[in-house]
Amino acid sequence: MCGSELKVLPEGVQRVAAVLQARGHPHSPVMLDDAARTAQQAADALGVAIGQIAKSIIFRRKSDDVAVLVITAGDQRVDERKVEALVCPDGKRLGRADADFVKARTGFSIGGVSPLAHATPPVTLIDQSLFRFDEIWAAAGHPHGVFKLGPQQLADLTGAPVADVVVDPVQEQMSQQHAISLVAARAHQARAATENIPSPCISVCRMSSLTGWCEGCFRSRDEIAGWSQSSDGGKRAVWDLIEQRIAGLQA
């Protein structure tokens, strides 16, 4: 890619393109249509399987405020517990990375975080399931920018270890059913209470990136934060929502 071509690309894509060029990578970034907003839409635009879209997920390591980048196949979900076990040796946990944190640490916006050319180098892990494919497409510094490479090229370019970092669907289903059974028992107690409505917390405090609810009590972050200040009526209203969510998961 020549200098004149670089200038028409967004700034983040230019940085990624420059690094790829310097490293001798054979494929330059390309820009997809603005309509390609999801991994599936990107896969459709490229004519590949959704698993070939290498998603970049950023976490915030609480012990030192370092960004943790997990590059996973587009048809997989990251298991935060597995990532914690690999990158949090002090036993502390990962936190949510908001848009400001992602931009400050990586120099990219959410949805366009490249494996390369970060403002501050993150701790990086690569999902081993990407190695099912000969060809994958990674973000190139913009929500609509991507570049082609092989899984081993991704490992070589980043120097990141390859690991099992995704959710086991069987284990996930078992964990969800266990949580549902415990919360359902608490729901029965809540319906019988006339005051001091019991909390739905079962000491499983992980937010699902899929639903936005806690995987243990099926509440949103705002519902959890506001629980202690809520009236009994407000708590009953949250319980009603929890039971509706559980019913939807079981439908």
QUIURHU-V793420 format. One record per run of one state. SS is the DSSP state (H for helix, E for strand, L for the rest). FROM is the first residue (numbers start at 1). TO is the last residue. If there is no record, write none. Layout:
ss=SS from=FROM to=TO
ss=SS from=FROM to=TO
This chain:
ss=L from=1 to=2
ss=H from=3 to=7
ss=L from=8 to=10
ss=H from=11 to=22
ss=L from=23 to=29
ss=E from=30 to=31
ss=L from=32 to=38
ss=H from=39 to=46
ss=L from=47 to=49
ss=H from=50 to=52
ss=E from=53 to=61
ss=L from=62 to=65
ss=E from=66 to=73
ss=L from=74 to=77
ss=E from=78 to=78
ss=L from=79 to=79
ss=H from=80 to=87
ss=L from=88 to=93
ss=E from=94 to=96
ss=L from=97 to=98
ss=H from=99 to=106
ss=L from=107 to=122
ss=E from=123 to=127
ss=H from=128 to=132
ss=L from=133 to=135
ss=E from=136 to=139
ss=L from=140 to=144
ss=E from=145 to=149
ss=L from=150 to=150
ss=H from=151 to=158
ss=L from=159 to=160
ss=E from=161 to=163
ss=L from=164 to=165
ss=E from=166 to=166
ss=L from=167 to=168
ss=H from=169 to=192
ss=L from=193 to=206
ss=E from=207 to=207
ss=L from=208 to=213
ss=E from=214 to=214
ss=L from=215 to=220
ss=H from=221 to=229
ss=L from=230 to=231
ss=H from=232 to=250
ss=L from=251 to=251
